Amino acid sequence: MLSGGQNLSGGARRQNTVDQTMLLRVALLILCVILLFVCIRFCEWLTWLESERLPLQLVDPISLSIKELQRLLDARGIPHDELVEKSELIDAVENSGGLTTEESEVLLHSPAFEESLNFTSERHFLEEVEDSKSTVWAVRVVPHGHKPFPNYPLWNVVSRRLSRIGIQTGTFYCPRHNSWCLRQGWKIVPALIIAMPSGDEKGSPRIEVYQGQSTERSILKWFYNRLEGSVDKLKSERSYHTWEEEPTTPVKVLHHTDGGCRIQHLVPAFFSALAVQFIGKVSFAVMDTSQPCHLKNRPSKTTGTATPTTSLPARSLILIKTPEFTHVYGSRKGEQLQHRALKLFMTTLTPTSNDLFVLALMLINYTCLFEVFLSSGNFARRIFRTLWFMAKGNFLLCSIWLPLVSLSQISQLRPLLSAFLSYYRLAMNTELAAVIRHDVLVLARCPLLVGVTLLLSVLTVTVIDRKFKLGLITNDDIQLPFLDFMPTVEHLVHFDPITWPLYTTRVSEVPDEKWLQRCVAELMTSIPTWEHGTCWGSCEDGEGCQGCFPTGSQPTPECAICLDQFRVGVSVCNLPCTHTFHQSCTEAWMSSECENRWKCPMCREAIF
């Protein structure tokens, strides 16, 4: 093995270049986050200029139209079929927690509903419904030869209202002989079912069949009642303290309604849907001390006179309780009384290993997207390098993640894990975490903003690098794969696309001369190179040696390419076939238009 100083300096330079490449991508990722933060703050500033209201400032619901009020109640899962007057809709909005400027903006710009899914086979149904552990499904089961129940116009309305509270909807057409549906216990008639998680990770979901009338009101009322069964009902202070002291779940959520006047009694369906989705991880409860508004001024049975009740409307609030803090939901940005916002809050408080894995996977793949802008060559080559970087990053993540999950299952590490989760929950209750959750919700509604900030960050770094000559983006760091610093798995993951024959068989496929020179410069780093005149101990001259060749190379007095003698101080290189040439001649040979330029000029053995 060669031990010359030139080889050592080349390896150190290669390591520094790889480190610089990694730092460049991390810097670009941080810059993207900063630009996203600035863009979202700018959008908020424009909204404030237009409405002249702060995000958490309360809005009078009377400024909304009847359709917007109904859409707001649909997003909270509150039935409004019996509410005809606009004043009744306004009272329902006030009873359910009021309305803020931020929530009104989300209401106007959020999509109406998610499309219903059509299951293609029994396997598709089992994968989506049976194997789902945290999703509520409403599915129409249609036997062969029957019409769906409910019909399409009614199902379109029902699925739209259910999707706003986080319930997935779909239609499953039974196979031709209906035998599979019979094994599931379903009759050979059109049916509407609800599938909810059972709380057991290994158990199948609970499935119930609707048997009521084919009306929108009765169907929604049945679904809301099924969801409400997963919420604990607290009727006194004693039951509240008992529920609060239960040690099974550290995170508890309470929906509390004060002692005012309410227009109707029903737990918001989005709250009940989350109780089903987080069953076993978060405890949901409801405590209602309000009075129905129709009891106002009702005559007393004993005195016969009207008994006045409070005319103040009841207000609802959501309390999130953990061993570390008690938080009033809705007091920070991004905390709307809707399914998506509260689900994100609960997910950040009680993350699973799958949630953390998906987050790490998204960060790695997003960082690999920078390769599209940092690499050189045509569009196909850029896409290929980006996909290859993603494959290597995902492979590395999977290799590291499985041992980490195994470590978390060790009983001796449970106290350490509990202490970490305690500090983690405190961090998730800070203002910074609330801003991050708010920005995530904004990006979910405007995914195009992510691509715009990606372009802006790359352009910003490029302009800064060229103006101040920092040398961040160089030819070498663009070409080196970012996993070369791992020698243990290098033989598994190291592959440079520039040596792929698709891009190197003909010179006409190379886009320009500069790209070819970068390829040759990068490939030459893997060839042993030294200055002629170094004594490698293979001769008997000792101190009088004028230059010999290392063990494993064929001694030759001249370069077979230029036919010039090897002189002291001139850089020479040794190919894998043991033939030796001038370094400059080897680079010129690989940069030529010869079809055999990637082979030895003498024996035609492949160089790489």
C-alpha angles and dihedrals in degrees: 000000000000117000102180121141091240092061093049093050090049091053092048091048090050091051092049090049092052091049090049090051092052092047090050092055093046089050090051091050091051090047090052091053091049092049091048089052092049093047093050092048089050091052090050090051091053090049090051091051091051099044100023089218132115118241094250095040113120117247125209105243089215088080090067125082123243092258091051091049090050091048090051091051089048090054089054094043097242116144114235103173092111093045108092106160122069090233089060091052090050091051090051090052091048092048092051095055110291127257132279130199091250094053092048090054091049090050093055097045104035120100116265098237145324121265118259116248125237112210112224100198145352090270091053090051093050093047094052103034111019096041095043112106102180107030132090114218132198108195134180110219111206117188119212112281096017135103119246121265118247100028122244101266092049093042091051091057095043095047091049093054094043094049091057090065094047101266116139115223131202148152124237121196111204118232120268097271096037090226094129092052090050091054088055090057096250121138120237092258130095109274142178116220138183121214117198132176113263097210093246113107091211097039127090121247124270111259123197129179124224114233103174137100125306096249131116094235096052094044094051092044090053093050092047091050092050090052094045090059090075093060120087115236114221114196103171143022090258093057089046093055091046091053092045093054096051107122097201097089121027093200118065131178123200126192104203128186118193127226098276132110118289127191094216139357118239134122110243106262093224087061091049092047090055090049088058095044094049095040110150093017104058128027115224123196139168129212119187122184097161129112129231113258093228089067089066112121092357111162115255118242093224104041100022091224126117115270108216118219129195114288095202112110116246116249125208127210136178120230120199111201128189131160087262104045149353115229131189105223113228098037094103137052117281094024102118124163092250136107099250096050097046091043090055090050092051092046092054091048096047107025120178126214089257091055092051091046092052090049092051090046092053093049093050094048092045090052090049090057088074088072089074089066100032100049124078133225134058125331095264092054092049091051092047093052091047092052090047092052089050092051092051093046093050091047091052092047093051091048091054099037099060094058090046092054090049091052092053090060094060109111094215090062095051095096090051091048092049091052091049092050090050093056089041092057090050089053091050090056095059128105091250092057090049091053091049091051090048091051092048090055090049092050090049088059094040108034091162088072090069093059092046093053090047090058093043093052093051092047091048094052092046093051093047092047094051096042098049096028093231094158094227094138111047135157094255100050090050093058102043119092112237096232098061090102089072106079093175094066099022092107089056102044106023112103126139114208093206089076092052110116091230090073101031109041095091131026089222089069091059108094097214144347094257091060091051092050090052090052093051093045091053094046093049090063090072094054118088107250132180142156115267111245096055115127111227095182094253093114133064097228095091111183092006093061112131093193133315136186128256123250112281097034128098113246111234131165097217144030111260091213102055096016090227124138120256107254129198113270096020116125113245131179135206120220123213089259087063094247115135128215140161112283091230091049091050091051091048090049093053091045093052127100093247115126090224095052091121091056133074111275090226109037100016092231115153113265094207 
